Amino acid sequence: MNTDTESKDAPERAPSGTVLNIIGVHLYLEDAEGRVLLGLRHPDSAFAGDTWHFLAGHCQQESALACLVREAQEEAGLLIDPERVELGHVVHLVDTPGDTPRMGLVFRTRAWSGTPKILEPDKCIGWRFWHPDELPEQIVPYTRATVDGIRAGRLYTEVGWS
Protein backbone atom coordinates (compact mmCIF):
# COMPACT_ATOMS: atom_id res chain seq x y z
CA MET A 1 0.00 0.00 0.00
CA ASN A 2 1.28 3.47 -0.86
CA THR A 3 1.91 6.11 1.75
CA ASP A 4 2.47 9.83 1.40
CA THR A 5 6.24 9.24 1.25
CA GLU A 6 6.03 6.60 -1.51
CA SER A 7 5.42 7.27 -5.17
CA LYS A 8 2.52 5.33 -6.62
CA ASP A 9 4.89 4.32 -9.43
CA ALA A 10 7.66 3.01 -7.13
CA PRO A 11 8.26 -0.74 -7.42
CA GLU A 12 7.21 -2.84 -4.47
CA ARG A 13 10.01 -4.04 -2.26
CA ALA A 14 10.50 -7.76 -1.83
CA PRO A 15 10.08 -9.05 1.71
CA SER A 16 13.30 -9.57 3.65
CA GLY A 17 14.93 -12.87 2.70
CA THR A 18 13.24 -13.08 -0.69
CA VAL A 19 15.56 -14.05 -3.55
CA LEU A 20 14.41 -12.46 -6.77
CA ASN A 21 14.98 -14.50 -9.93
CA ILE A 22 16.55 -13.14 -13.11
CA ILE A 23 14.26 -13.48 -16.14
CA GLY A 24 15.85 -14.25 -19.47
CA VAL A 25 14.56 -15.04 -22.93
CA HIS A 26 16.02 -17.57 -25.34
CA LEU A 27 15.34 -18.06 -29.02
CA TYR A 28 14.73 -21.59 -30.30
CA LEU A 29 14.96 -20.72 -33.98
CA GLU A 30 14.35 -23.70 -36.28
CA ASP A 31 15.15 -23.84 -39.96
CA ALA A 32 13.17 -25.86 -42.55
CA GLU A 33 15.28 -28.96 -41.74
CA GLY A 34 14.44 -28.82 -38.02
CA ARG A 35 17.89 -27.59 -37.03
CA VAL A 36 18.22 -25.07 -34.20
CA LEU A 37 20.36 -21.93 -34.24
CA LEU A 38 23.11 -21.75 -31.61
CA GLY A 39 25.86 -19.22 -31.07
CA LEU A 40 29.43 -19.96 -30.02
CA ARG A 41 30.15 -17.80 -26.97
CA HIS A 42 33.37 -15.78 -27.03
CA PRO A 43 36.12 -17.56 -25.03
CA ASP A 44 36.45 -14.51 -22.73
CA SER A 45 32.69 -14.12 -22.22
CA ALA A 46 31.60 -13.64 -18.61
CA PHE A 47 29.07 -16.44 -19.14
CA ALA A 48 29.78 -19.83 -20.73
CA GLY A 49 32.88 -18.90 -22.69
CA ASP A 50 33.73 -21.16 -25.63
CA THR A 51 30.40 -23.02 -25.51
CA TRP A 52 27.33 -23.08 -27.74
CA HIS A 53 24.12 -21.45 -26.52
CA PHE A 54 20.81 -20.04 -27.69
CA LEU A 55 20.52 -16.43 -28.76
CA ALA A 56 19.46 -14.99 -25.41
CA GLY A 57 19.22 -11.96 -23.18
CA HIS A 58 17.82 -10.53 -19.97
CA CYS A 59 14.57 -8.60 -19.81
CA GLN A 60 15.20 -4.91 -19.12
CA GLN A 61 11.95 -3.18 -18.09
CA GLU A 62 10.25 -4.70 -21.15
CA SER A 63 8.00 -7.60 -21.95
CA ALA A 64 9.57 -10.96 -22.68
CA LEU A 65 8.53 -10.82 -26.33
CA ALA A 66 9.87 -7.28 -26.73
CA CYS A 67 13.14 -8.51 -25.22
CA LEU A 68 13.27 -11.45 -27.64
CA VAL A 69 12.72 -9.20 -30.66
CA ARG A 70 15.34 -6.70 -29.42
CA GLU A 71 17.96 -9.33 -28.63
CA ALA A 72 17.52 -11.11 -31.99
CA GLN A 73 18.11 -7.84 -33.82
CA GLU A 74 20.98 -6.66 -31.58
CA GLU A 75 22.86 -9.96 -31.43
CA ALA A 76 22.32 -11.41 -34.90
CA GLY A 77 20.49 -8.91 -37.13
CA LEU A 78 17.40 -11.11 -37.24
CA LEU A 79 13.88 -9.73 -37.45
CA ILE A 80 11.39 -11.72 -35.42
CA ASP A 81 7.65 -11.10 -35.57
CA PRO A 82 6.32 -11.64 -32.02
CA GLU A 83 3.05 -12.85 -33.54
CA ARG A 84 4.95 -15.78 -35.10
CA VAL A 85 6.55 -17.16 -31.93
CA GLU A 86 5.23 -19.48 -29.26
CA LEU A 87 6.39 -20.31 -25.78
CA GLY A 88 8.30 -23.54 -26.30
CA HIS A 89 9.79 -24.23 -22.89
CA VAL A 90 10.55 -22.80 -19.47
CA VAL A 91 13.78 -23.65 -17.68
CA HIS A 92 14.30 -22.74 -14.02
CA LEU A 93 17.95 -22.98 -13.12
CA VAL A 94 20.77 -22.28 -10.75
CA ASP A 95 24.10 -22.31 -12.61
CA THR A 96 26.22 -22.71 -9.49
CA PRO A 97 25.01 -23.33 -5.91
CA GLY A 98 24.45 -19.96 -4.24
CA ASP A 99 23.99 -18.07 -7.53
CA THR A 100 20.86 -16.05 -8.22
CA PRO A 101 18.16 -18.33 -9.68
CA ARG A 102 17.19 -17.74 -13.30
CA MET A 103 13.95 -18.34 -15.14
CA GLY A 104 14.47 -18.81 -18.86
CA LEU A 105 11.56 -18.41 -21.23
CA VAL A 106 12.38 -20.22 -24.47
CA PHE A 107 10.41 -18.96 -27.44
CA ARG A 108 10.19 -21.14 -30.55
CA THR A 109 9.77 -19.95 -34.12
CA ARG A 110 10.30 -21.16 -37.66
CA ALA A 111 9.76 -17.73 -39.20
CA TRP A 112 12.20 -14.84 -39.31
CA SER A 113 13.95 -12.58 -41.77
CA GLY A 114 17.65 -11.97 -42.14
CA THR A 115 20.77 -14.11 -42.01
CA PRO A 116 22.48 -14.54 -38.62
CA LYS A 117 25.43 -12.13 -38.35
CA ILE A 118 28.06 -11.55 -35.67
CA LEU A 119 26.99 -8.19 -34.24
CA GLU A 120 28.38 -8.56 -30.70
CA PRO A 121 31.78 -10.20 -31.29
CA ASP A 122 32.74 -9.76 -27.63
CA LYS A 123 29.90 -12.17 -26.73
CA CYS A 124 29.43 -14.46 -29.74
CA ILE A 125 31.96 -15.49 -32.40
CA GLY A 126 29.82 -17.71 -34.62
CA TRP A 127 26.28 -18.80 -35.48
CA ARG A 128 25.39 -22.25 -36.73
CA PHE A 129 22.30 -24.40 -37.18
CA TRP A 130 22.56 -27.79 -35.43
CA HIS A 131 20.40 -30.87 -35.80
CA PRO A 132 19.02 -31.71 -32.32
CA ASP A 133 20.51 -35.23 -32.59
CA GLU A 134 23.96 -33.78 -33.31
CA LEU A 135 24.38 -30.98 -30.79
CA PRO A 136 27.97 -29.95 -30.05
CA GLU A 137 29.77 -31.42 -27.06
CA GLN A 138 30.65 -27.95 -25.76
CA ILE A 139 27.11 -26.69 -25.08
CA VAL A 140 25.61 -24.87 -22.11
CA PRO A 141 24.07 -27.69 -20.02
CA TYR A 142 20.65 -26.07 -19.71
CA THR A 143 20.61 -25.43 -23.47
CA ARG A 144 20.95 -29.18 -24.06
CA ALA A 145 18.33 -29.89 -21.35
CA THR A 146 15.95 -27.42 -23.01
CA VAL A 147 16.39 -28.92 -26.48
CA ASP A 148 15.77 -32.37 -24.98
CA GLY A 149 12.69 -31.05 -23.15
CA ILE A 150 11.22 -29.48 -26.28
CA ARG A 151 11.81 -32.66 -28.28
CA ALA A 152 10.11 -34.72 -25.55
CA GLY A 153 7.11 -32.37 -25.49
CA ARG A 154 7.79 -31.14 -21.96
CA LEU A 155 7.12 -27.51 -21.17
CA TYR A 156 9.29 -27.21 -18.05
CA THR A 157 12.76 -28.26 -16.89
CA GLU A 158 14.68 -27.60 -13.66
CA VAL A 159 18.49 -27.53 -13.70
CA GLY A 160 20.90 -27.09 -10.78
CA TRP A 161 18.44 -27.29 -7.91
CA SER A 162 19.48 -29.69 -5.18
C-alpha positions in Angstrom: 0.0 0.0 0.0 1.3 3.5 -0.9 1.9 6.1 1.8 2.5 9.8 1.4 6.2 9.2 1.2 6.0 6.6 -1.5 5.4 7.3 -5.2 2.5 5.3 -6.6 4.9 4.3 -9.4 7.7 3.0 -7.1 8.3 -0.7 -7.4 7.2 -2.8 -4.5 10.0 -4.0 -2.3 10.5 -7.8 -1.8 10.1 -9.0 1.7 13.3 -9.6 3.6 14.9 -12.9 2.7 13.2 -13.1 -0.7 15.6 -14.0 -3.5 14.4 -12.5 -6.8 15.0 -14.5 -9.9 16.5 -13.1 -13.1 14.3 -13.5 -16.1 15.8 -14.2 -19.5 14.6 -15.0 -22.9 16.0 -17.6 -25.3 15.3 -18.1 -29.0 14.7 -21.6 -30.3 15.0 -20.7 -34.0 14.4 -23.7 -36.3 15.1 -23.8 -40.0 13.2 -25.9 -42.5 15.3 -29.0 -41.7 14.4 -28.8 -38.0 17.9 -27.6 -37.0 18.2 -25.1 -34.2 20.4 -21.9 -34.2 23.1 -21.8 -31.6 25.9 -19.2 -31.1 29.4 -20.0 -30.0 30.1 -17.8 -27.0 33.4 -15.8 -27.0 36.1 -17.6 -25.0 36.4 -14.5 -22.7 32.7 -14.1 -22.2 31.6 -13.6 -18.6 29.1 -16.4 -19.1 29.8 -19.8 -20.7 32.9 -18.9 -22.7 33.7 -21.2 -25.6 30.4 -23.0 -25.5 27.3 -23.1 -27.7 24.1 -21.5 -26.5 20.8 -20.0 -27.7 20.5 -16.4 -28.8 19.5 -15.0 -25.4 19.2 -12.0 -23.2 17.8 -10.5 -20.0 14.6 -8.6 -19.8 15.2 -4.9 -19.1 12.0 -3.2 -18.1 10.3 -4.7 -21.1 8.0 -7.6 -21.9 9.6 -11.0 -22.7 8.5 -10.8 -26.3 9.9 -7.3 -26.7 13.1 -8.5 -25.2 13.3 -11.5 -27.6 12.7 -9.2 -30.7 15.3 -6.7 -29.4 18.0 -9.3 -28.6 17.5 -11.1 -32.0 18.1 -7.8 -33.8 21.0 -6.7 -31.6 22.9 -10.0 -31.4 22.3 -11.4 -34.9 20.5 -8.9 -37.1 17.4 -11.1 -37.2 13.9 -9.7 -37.5 11.4 -11.7 -35.4 7.6 -11.1 -35.6 6.3 -11.6 -32.0 3.0 -12.9 -33.5 5.0 -15.8 -35.1 6.6 -17.2 -31.9 5.2 -19.5 -29.3 6.4 -20.3 -25.8 8.3 -23.5 -26.3 9.8 -24.2 -22.9 10.6 -22.8 -19.5 13.8 -23.6 -17.7 14.3 -22.7 -14.0 18.0 -23.0 -13.1 20.8 -22.3 -10.8 24.1 -22.3 -12.6 26.2 -22.7 -9.5 25.0 -23.3 -5.9 24.4 -20.0 -4.2 24.0 -18.1 -7.5 20.9 -16.1 -8.2 18.2 -18.3 -9.7 17.2 -17.7 -13.3 14.0 -18.3 -15.1 14.5 -18.8 -18.9 11.6 -18.4 -21.2 12.4 -20.2 -24.5 10.4 -19.0 -27.4 10.2 -21.1 -30.5 9.8 -19.9 -34.1 10.3 -21.2 -37.7 9.8 -17.7 -39.2 12.2 -14.8 -39.3 13.9 -12.6 -41.8 17.6 -12.0 -42.1 20.8 -14.1 -42.0 22.5 -14.5 -38.6 25.4 -12.1 -38.4 28.1 -11.6 -35.7 27.0 -8.2 -34.2 28.4 -8.6 -30.7 31.8 -10.2 -31.3 32.7 -9.8 -27.6 29.9 -12.2 -26.7 29.4 -14.5 -29.7 32.0 -15.5 -32.4 29.8 -17.7 -34.6 26.3 -18.8 -35.5 25.4 -22.2 -36.7 22.3 -24.4 -37.2 22.6 -27.8 -35.4 20.4 -30.9 -35.8 19.0 -31.7 -32.3 20.5 -35.2 -32.6 24.0 -33.8 -33.3 24.4 -31.0 -30.8 28.0 -29.9 -30.1 29.8 -31.4 -27.1 30.6 -27.9 -25.8 27.1 -26.7 -25.1 25.6 -24.9 -22.1 24.1 -27.7 -20.0 20.7 -26.1 -19.7 20.6 -25.4 -23.5 20.9 -29.2 -24.1 18.3 -29.9 -21.3 16.0 -27.4 -23.0 16.4 -28.9 -26.5 15.8 -32.4 -25.0 12.7 -31.1 -23.1 11.2 -29.5 -26.3 11.8 -32.7 -28.3 10.1 -34.7 -25.5 7.1 -32.4 -25.5 7.8 -31.1 -22.0 7.1 -27.5 -21.2 9.3 -27.2 -18.1 12.8 -28.3 -16.9 14.7 -27.6 -13.7 18.5 -27.5 -13.7 20.9 -27.1 -10.8 18.4 -27.3 -7.9 19.5 -29.7 -5.2 
